[in-house]
Amino acid sequence: MDDLLGGLRTGLGLDQHALVQGREFVLGGVRVPFDRGPLGHSDGDALLHALMDAVLGALGEPDIGTLFPAHDPSLRGVCSLTLLERVGVLVAQHQARILSLDAVLFLERPAVAPYLDSMRHNIASALDLSLGRVGLKAKHPEGVGAIGRGEGVMAQAVALVWCP
């Protein structure tokens, strides 16, 4: 059965953070001007966290909370692009290859459309992928729920990975 798909595996990731005063708003490794930012032990980059969990899931590895625990003081405020690069090293150790990443951001504010290309570039660069292998969209929840009220940010991601 393992040979049925020739080593193709998918992973799904989801992450969300409350938005609070006194934090920079970082998504996809890009600082987005806003009066609040995501609460988290690291930089709170929900997009990169969801992408990492998607890749790790495809590899059959534990989630980012296990690999990069919040109780580790060395990770306090860490740039999530650094963690994404470490996930890329893990992909190489598995002799695997990321074929495709796709993600959706859910937030009411701030408007992130002008930053999506920079986010895609950061992701592709951190994982040594061509830009065409990284898809990214942003959706507004139209006032529905906590995200729609502007209280947080959420990201969902899927990864297609070839594993030998």
KEMI-641416 format. One line per 5 residues: number of its first residue (from 1); for each residue x, y negated, z negated of N, C-alpha, C. Coordinates in steps of 0.05 Angstrom, whole numbers, plus 5000, padded with zeros to 4 digits. Atoms other than C-alpha are relative to their C-alpha. Layout:
# residues N
NUM	X Y Z X Y Z X Y Z  ... .
//
This chain:
# residues 164
1	5016 5024 5000 5000 5000 5000 5017 4975 5000  4983 5024 5001 5057 4951 4985 5010 4992 5028  4991 5006 4974 5079 4955 5058 4978 4990 5019  5022 5007 4984 5010 4939 5084 5002 4972 5012  4998 5028 4991 5023 4864 5089 5029 4992 5005 .
6	4973 5006 4993 5097 4869 5102 5014 4981 4980  4988 5017 5021 5115 4835 5036 4988 4973 4997  5013 5025 5004 5067 4777 5042 4985 4999 4973  5014 5004 5026 5042 4751 4975 4990 4972 4997  5011 5026 5006 4998 4694 4953 5001 4994 4970 .
11	5001 5009 5028 4999 4654 4889 4982 4976 4999  5018 5022 5004 4949 4605 4861 5009 4985 4975  4993 5016 5023 4965 4548 4814 4980 4977 4995  5017 5022 5007 4924 4497 4777 5011 4986 4976  4991 5015 5023 4944 4442 4729 4984 4974 4998 .
16	5014 5026 5005 4911 4382 4697 5011 4987 4975  4990 5015 5022 4932 4327 4651 4981 4976 4995  5015 5024 5008 4895 4272 4613 5018 4976 5007  4986 5024 4995 4915 4201 4632 4999 4982 4975  4998 5016 5025 4940 4158 4574 5017 4975 5005 .
21	4984 5025 5000 4970 4089 4562 5029 5007 4993  4973 4997 5008 5045 4084 4557 5016 5021 5015  4986 4980 4984 5063 4137 4608 5001 4991 5029  4999 5004 4971 5088 4130 4680 4983 5020 5014  5016 4982 4984 5043 4160 4732 5018 5012 5022 .
26	4983 4986 4982 5084 4212 4769 4985 5023 5013  5012 4977 4985 5057 4259 4823 5019 5007 5023  4983 4992 4978 5099 4299 4871 5028 4987 4998  4974 5013 5003 5161 4266 4842 5000 4971 5007  5002 5028 4992 5135 4197 4863 4987 4985 4977 .
31	5012 5018 5020 5122 4141 4813 4979 4983 5014  5023 5014 4988 5053 4113 4830 4993 4977 4980  5008 5021 5018 5037 4044 4801 4972 5003 4989  5026 4997 5014 4981 4050 4750 5003 4993 4971  4999 5008 5028 4964 4028 4680 5002 5023 4980 .
36	4999 4976 5017 4964 4099 4653 5016 5022 5014  4986 4977 4987 5001 4164 4665 4992 5026 4987  5008 4974 5010 4993 4238 4653 5015 5008 4974  4989 4991 5026 5003 4264 4582 5012 5027 5004  4987 4974 4997 5052 4322 4579 5027 5000 4987 .
41	4974 4997 5013 5115 4349 4548 5022 4990 5020  4982 5010 4979 5152 4337 4614 4990 4974 5011  5011 5025 4988 5134 4281 4662 4971 5002 5006  5029 4996 4996 5064 4311 4668 4992 5000 5029  5006 5000 4971 5068 4319 4744 4983 5024 5007 .
46	5019 4978 4995 5005 4361 4755 5004 5013 5027  4996 4989 4973 5020 4370 4829 5022 5020 5000  4977 4982 5000 5088 4400 4819 4996 5024 4982  5006 4978 5019 5064 4442 4760 4982 5021 5014  5018 4981 4985 5008 4473 4803 5016 5014 5022 .
51	4984 4987 4979 5057 4486 4860 5019 5021 4988  4982 4981 5013 5107 4519 4813 4985 5025 4992  5016 4977 5009 5053 4564 4784 4991 5017 5024  5008 4985 4976 5030 4583 4855 5023 5017 5010  4976 4985 4990 5101 4603 4876 5007 5022 4980 .
56	4993 4980 5021 5114 4639 4810 4980 5023 5001  5020 4979 4998 5049 4677 4817 5005 5019 5024  4994 4984 4977 5068 4700 4887 5024 5018 4995  4976 4984 5006 5134 4725 4860 4995 5021 4978  5006 4982 5022 5100 4762 4803 5014 4992 4974 .
61	4986 5011 5023 5136 4718 4752 4980 4987 4981  5017 5014 5019 5107 4687 4689 4995 4971 5008  5007 5028 4993 5076 4617 4692 5021 4980 4989  4980 5020 5008 5114 4552 4680 5000 4996 4969  5001 5003 5029 5090 4549 4607 5018 5021 4986 .
66	4983 4979 5011 5129 4613 4595 5029 4995 5007  4973 5005 4991 5190 4595 4636 5012 4974 4989  4991 5027 5009 5193 4522 4614 4982 4992 4977  5019 5005 5022 5159 4521 4545 5000 4972 4989  5003 5027 5012 5133 4457 4514 5015 4997 4974 .
71	4985 5003 5026 5169 4473 4449 5030 4998 5004  4971 5003 4995 5237 4469 4484 5007 4970 5001  4994 5028 5001 5265 4401 4465 5016 4990 5024  4984 5008 4977 5312 4401 4525 4983 4993 5024  5018 5006 4978 5251 4396 4571 4983 4976 4995 .
76	5016 5024 5007 5221 4335 4537 5005 4978 5021  4998 5021 4980 5207 4284 4592 5014 5008 5025  4985 4991 4976 5243 4326 4645 4985 4994 5025  5012 5005 4973 5230 4308 4718 4992 5027 5011  5010 4975 4991 5187 4363 4746 5013 5009 5027 .
81	4985 4992 4976 5227 4361 4812 5023 5017 4992  4978 4983 5010 5284 4390 4771 4990 5028 4995  5012 4974 5006 5239 4446 4748 4993 5015 5026  5008 4989 4974 5214 4457 4820 5025 5011 5014  4974 4990 4989 5287 4464 4843 5008 5026 4986 .
86	4993 4976 5014 5297 4517 4789 4982 5023 5009  5018 4979 4988 5236 4555 4816 5010 5008 5027  4987 4993 4974 5269 4551 4885 5023 5018 4997  4978 4982 5006 5330 4584 4855 4990 5028 4995  5013 4974 5007 5285 4639 4828 4990 5014 5026 .
91	5009 4989 4974 5255 4648 4898 5024 5013 5014  4976 4989 4987 5326 4658 4925 5010 5025 4986  4991 4977 5015 5343 4707 4870 4983 5024 5006  5018 4979 4991 5283 4748 4892 5004 5008 5029  4996 4997 4971 5309 4744 4963 4974 4996 5016 .
96	5026 5006 4988 5240 4716 4980 5002 4975 5016  5001 5025 4984 5219 4660 5026 4972 4989 4998  5025 5014 5000 5165 4609 5018 4992 4994 5029  5009 5004 4973 5125 4609 5082 4982 4976 5002  5019 5022 4998 5072 4558 5065 4991 4992 4972 .
101	5011 5011 5024 5049 4513 5008 4977 4982 5008  5021 5019 4995 4983 4476 5005 4988 4992 4973  5010 5010 5025 4955 4433 4950 4979 4978 5004  5021 5020 5001 4896 4389 4933 5003 4985 4974  5000 5017 5024 4899 4331 4884 4971 4991 4995 .
106	5027 5010 5007 4835 4312 4847 5005 4977 4980  4998 5023 5018 4834 4242 4817 4983 4978 5011  5016 5023 4992 4790 4181 4818 5017 4976 5005  4982 5022 4998 4845 4131 4808 5027 5009 4990  4996 5020 4979 4898 4110 4828 4997 5012 5027 .
111	5001 4990 4972 4893 4115 4903 5029 5010 5007  4974 4988 4995 4950 4162 4924 5006 5005 5029  4996 4995 4972 4940 4166 4999 5026 4988 5011  4975 5011 4989 4999 4118 5013 5025 5015 4991  4977 4986 5011 5045 4165 4973 5002 5029 5008 .
116	5001 4971 4994 5026 4233 5001 5024 5009 5017  4977 4992 4983 5081 4235 5054 5026 5001 4983  4977 4999 5017 5134 4218 5002 4999 5025 4982  5003 4976 5017 5107 4273 4957 5007 5025 5016  4994 4977 4983 5110 4323 5014 5030 5003 5005 .
121	4971 5000 4996 5182 4303 5029 5014 5010 4975  4987 4991 5025 5201 4312 4955 4998 5030 4996  5005 4971 5003 5170 4381 4953 5017 5016 5019  4985 4985 4980 5201 4404 5018 5030 4999 4994  4972 5003 5006 5269 4377 4997 5008 5017 4976 .
126	4994 4985 5024 5267 4409 4928 5002 5030 5005  5002 4971 4994 5251 4477 4958 5014 5008 5026  4986 4996 4975 5293 4470 5021 4981 5012 5022  5020 4991 4980 5231 4477 5066 4998 4978 5021  5007 5020 4980 5213 4443 5131 4974 4987 4991 .
131	5023 5016 5008 5161 4389 5121 4973 5013 5009  5024 4987 4989 5111 4428 5163 4989 5023 4983  5008 4978 5017 5108 4482 5110 4986 4991 4975  5012 5012 5024 5079 4434 5058 4975 4985 5007  5025 5015 4996 5006 4413 5061 4991 4987 4974 .
136	5009 5015 5023 4976 4361 5014 4977 4982 5007  5024 5016 4997 4908 4328 5007 4993 4988 4973  5010 5012 5024 4876 4282 4956 4969 4997 5003  5029 5002 5000 4802 4283 4937 4991 4984 4976  5012 5015 5021 4759 4237 4896 4975 5015 4990 .
141	5023 4985 5010 4709 4272 4850 4974 4983 4999  5025 5017 4998 4659 4214 4861 4986 4996 4973  5011 5006 5026 4650 4200 4787 4990 5024 4984  5010 4975 5013 4634 4273 4769 5021 5010 4980  4983 4989 5021 4664 4299 4704 5022 4982 4991 .
146	4978 5016 5012 4725 4275 4665 5019 4989 5021  4982 5009 4979 4769 4272 4728 4986 4977 5015  5015 5020 4986 4715 4232 4763 4996 4974 4985  5001 5025 5017 4711 4183 4705 5027 4987 4997  4974 5012 5001 4785 4170 4714 5016 5007 4975 .
151	4987 4992 5025 4806 4206 4650 5023 5019 5004  4979 4981 4995 4854 4254 4683 5006 5004 5029  4992 4992 4973 4887 4284 4743 5002 5031 5000  4998 4971 4997 4883 4356 4769 5011 5006 5027  4989 4990 4975 4919 4394 4823 4996 5030 5002 .
156	5003 4972 4994 4906 4461 4855 5018 5006 5024  4981 4993 4979 4957 4497 4899 5000 5029 5006  4997 4972 4992 4967 4560 4938 5027 5002 5015  4974 4994 4988 5032 4591 4961 4998 5026 5015  4997 4975 4985 5045 4643 5015 5030 5005 5001 .
161	4972 4993 5003 5111 4678 5002 5005 5027 5011  4992 4974 4990 5147 4734 5037 5021 5011 4980  4982 4987 5018 5181 4782 4989 5009 5027 5011  4991 4974 4988 5225 4840 5011 4991 5024 4983 .
//
